[in-house]
Amino acid sequence: MQQPTTVSYAALQQYRSTSNYGGTVEASPHKLVEMLYTGAIDRLATARGAVLRGEVAVKLRTLGSALAIVEHLRLSLDHEAGGAIARNLDALYDYLGRRLLQANVRDDVEAIDEALALLRQIKSAWDGIAPTRQ
């Protein structure tokens, strides 16, 4: 990830644009990324239900929002400091973006399920490295 102040501000702006959550101002950079993962997962779960129910507007809004969060996470990577981890995450976020576009175009629940599983794994790993004080 980039320097904490950059991630904090950018993540705060992204989260504000995709959520009504009011607690982002006091959150640490680590917590902000956690919130972005949670937001993307929540939106994908909603999009999955929308696809199954045929609710096109909800599907478009929630998949678009999830894709924006994934893209923000991708653009926030610090390739210089992150080395191989940043490169691997970049490739994974790119893949997730392509799967979400496919899910949108084809109403592909399997693509959403795959994206959900991957994001849950990443979030679980992120939660595992949480600082003792957020």
N, C-alpha and C positions, 0 to 999 in steps of 0.2 A: 504494500500500500504506500501511498505518498506520505509526505509529512503529515502528522496528526492534524494540524490546523487546516490544511487543504482538504483532507478527507472529512473532517468535522463539518466544515462549511458546505462543501459540495454535497455530502450525504444529507445534511440538514435540509438543503434546498431541494434535493430529489425527494426526500421523504415528505416534506411539506407539500410538494406538488402532487403527491400521489396518496396522501393520507390526511386525516383530520387529527392525528395524534399531536397533542400539545406538549409532551415532555421532551422534545428533542433538544431544546436549548441547553439543558443541564447535562445531557448525555456525553459520556466519554467517546472518543473515536471508535473504540472497540464496541461499545454499546450501539453506536449508530450503525455500524456494519451489521451487527446482530439484528437490529430493527429492519434494515433493508432486506436481509434474508427472510425474516418473518413476514414482511410485507409482500415479498414476491411469492412466497409459499401460500399465504392467505389468498392472494389474487388468483393464483393458479387453481387453487381448490374451488374458488367461486367460478372461474372460467370453465372448469371441468363440468360442474353442475349446469352451467348455462348451455354448454354444448349438448349435454344429454337432454335438456329440456327444450332445446331449439330457440333459446333466447339470444338472438344474434347481437343485439345492442350491448347486452351485459358481457357477452363473450368478447366482443371487440374492445370494450372499455377495459376489462380486466386483463386480457392478454396483452393489450398495448401497454398497460401500466406495469405488468410484470416484466415485459421486454425492456421497458425504459429503466427499470431498476437493475436488471442484469447488465444492460449496456453501461449504466453508470458505474457499477462495480468493476466492469472490465476497464473502463477509461480511468478509473482511480488506481489501477495497479501501478506500482513503482518497479519497473523492470530492472532498474539499476540496483536497487537495494534488495529486491525480491528474488533475483536470479531465476533459478529453475522453477521455483514455486510460482513466481509471477508468470513465467512463460506457460506453465501447465494450466494455471487458472485462466489465463488469457484464451488458451485453446478451448478450455471447457466452457467458458462464457460464450465464446464464438459459437460453439456447437449448440449450446442451450438456445442462443438467439435464433439459429437456423431451425431448430426443432419447434420453437414457439411460432415462428412464421409458418412453418408447415402445419402446425396445429390450427392456426387461424384460417389458412386457406382451405384446408381439407376437413375441418371439424374433426381433427384427429385426437381422440381421447387418449390413445396410447402414447402419443408424443407428449401430451400434458402429463400423463402418469410418469413417463421417463424423466421429464424435467423436474417434476415434484420430487421423485426419488433422489435425483442428483443434488438438488438444492437442499434437501433434508440432510443428506450425507455431509455436504459442505458446511451447513449450519452446525451440525453436531460436532464436527471437527473444530469449527470456530469457537463454539461454546466451550470446548475442552481446553482451549488456550486462553480463556478469559483471565484477565488480571484479577488478583484477589480483591481489588477495590475498583469498582467501575464508577 
